[in-house]
Amino acid sequence: MKKIRFFRIFLLLFILNFPLLFASAECSSGQFCNPIKGANSIEELLAKIIDVAIIILMPLVVLAIIYSGFMFLIARGNKEGLEKAKTNFVWVVIGVAVLLGAKLISAILKSTVDKVIMQ
């Protein structure tokens, strides 16, 4: 129970401090400046958010795949256990596809919008 509470507090503190990852101290006092490094448009901001999500979630994907493997081992031929392990693995693969698909879709939309604007 204490581990879960610690994890929740850590996650809350990380979420609250997430904007500080992009904070810039280059502006002098009294000026309004862009707080997100290198993001001058919404497309760049979304690309940065997706990149950070990929960096954070890929180790969790690896752990989820390892957990699915352990579920297969623990099942020992039990049909219910194997079905549960297969379902878990399928959802992990779907999650990876969504995570990487978001990067692909944002790149395709950005290139399409750039082509339309250039014409």
C-alpha positions as CSV (number, residue, x, y, z in Angstrom):
1,M,0.0,0.0,0.0
2,K,2.9,2.4,0.8
3,K,4.4,1.6,-2.6
4,I,1.2,2.6,-4.4
5,R,0.9,5.8,-2.4
6,F,4.6,6.6,-3.1
7,F,4.0,6.0,-6.8
8,R,0.9,8.2,-6.9
9,I,2.8,11.0,-5.2
10,F,5.7,10.7,-7.5
11,L,3.4,10.7,-10.6
12,L,1.5,13.7,-9.3
13,L,4.8,15.6,-8.7
14,F,6.1,14.6,-12.2
15,I,2.9,15.8,-13.9
16,L,2.9,19.1,-12.0
17,N,6.6,19.7,-12.9
18,F,6.3,18.5,-16.5
19,P,6.1,22.1,-17.9
20,L,9.5,22.8,-16.3
21,L,11.1,20.3,-18.8
22,F,10.4,22.8,-21.5
23,A,10.9,26.0,-19.5
24,S,13.3,28.6,-20.8
25,A,15.3,31.0,-18.6
26,E,16.5,33.0,-21.5
27,C,14.1,35.9,-21.1
28,S,14.9,38.9,-19.0
29,S,12.4,40.0,-16.4
30,G,9.4,42.0,-17.6
31,Q,9.3,40.3,-21.0
32,F,6.9,37.7,-22.2
33,C,8.7,34.8,-23.9
34,N,8.0,31.4,-25.3
35,P,8.2,29.0,-22.3
36,I,8.6,25.9,-24.6
37,K,12.0,25.5,-26.1
38,G,11.9,25.3,-29.9
39,A,8.2,25.1,-30.3
40,N,6.9,28.1,-32.2
41,S,3.7,26.6,-33.4
42,I,1.0,24.2,-32.3
43,E,2.4,21.5,-34.7
44,E,5.9,21.7,-33.1
45,L,4.3,21.7,-29.6
46,L,2.3,18.5,-30.4
47,A,5.4,16.9,-31.9
48,K,7.4,17.6,-28.7
49,I,4.6,16.2,-26.5
50,I,4.5,13.0,-28.6
51,D,8.3,12.7,-28.4
52,V,8.3,13.0,-24.6
53,A,5.4,10.5,-24.4
54,I,7.4,8.0,-26.5
55,I,10.5,8.5,-24.3
56,I,8.5,8.0,-21.1
57,L,6.2,5.1,-22.3
58,M,8.6,2.9,-24.3
59,P,10.3,1.5,-21.1
60,L,6.8,0.8,-19.8
61,V,6.0,-1.1,-23.0
62,V,9.1,-3.3,-22.5
63,L,8.0,-4.0,-18.9
64,A,4.5,-4.9,-20.1
65,I,5.9,-7.3,-22.7
66,I,8.0,-9.0,-20.1
67,Y,5.0,-9.2,-17.8
68,S,3.0,-10.8,-20.6
69,G,5.8,-13.4,-21.1
70,F,5.6,-14.2,-17.4
71,M,1.9,-14.6,-17.7
72,F,2.4,-17.1,-20.5
73,L,4.9,-19.0,-18.3
74,I,2.7,-19.0,-15.2
75,A,-0.3,-20.2,-17.2
76,R,1.4,-23.6,-17.7
77,G,-1.1,-24.7,-20.4
78,N,-4.2,-23.5,-18.4
79,K,-6.6,-22.3,-21.0
80,E,-7.9,-19.4,-18.9
81,G,-4.4,-18.3,-18.0
82,L,-3.3,-18.5,-21.7
83,E,-6.3,-16.5,-22.8
84,K,-5.5,-13.8,-20.2
85,A,-1.9,-13.7,-21.3
86,K,-2.8,-13.5,-25.0
87,T,-5.3,-10.7,-24.3
88,N,-2.7,-8.8,-22.3
89,F,-0.1,-9.1,-25.1
90,V,-2.6,-8.0,-27.7
91,W,-3.4,-4.9,-25.7
92,V,0.3,-4.1,-25.3
93,V,0.8,-4.4,-29.1
94,I,-2.2,-2.2,-29.7
95,G,-0.8,0.4,-27.2
96,V,2.5,0.4,-29.1
97,A,0.7,0.8,-32.4
98,V,-1.2,3.8,-31.0
99,L,1.9,5.3,-29.5
100,L,4.0,5.0,-32.7
101,G,1.0,5.7,-34.9
102,A,0.5,9.1,-33.2
103,K,4.0,10.1,-34.3
104,L,3.4,8.9,-37.8
105,I,0.0,10.6,-38.2
106,S,1.4,13.9,-36.8
107,A,4.3,13.7,-39.3
108,I,1.9,13.0,-42.2
109,L,-0.4,15.8,-41.3
110,K,2.5,18.2,-40.8
111,S,3.9,17.4,-44.3
112,T,0.4,17.7,-45.9
113,V,-0.2,21.1,-44.3
114,D,3.2,22.3,-45.3
115,K,2.6,21.2,-48.9
116,V,-0.8,23.0,-48.9
117,I,0.7,26.2,-47.5
118,M,3.6,26.2,-50.0
119,Q,1.2,26.1,-53.0
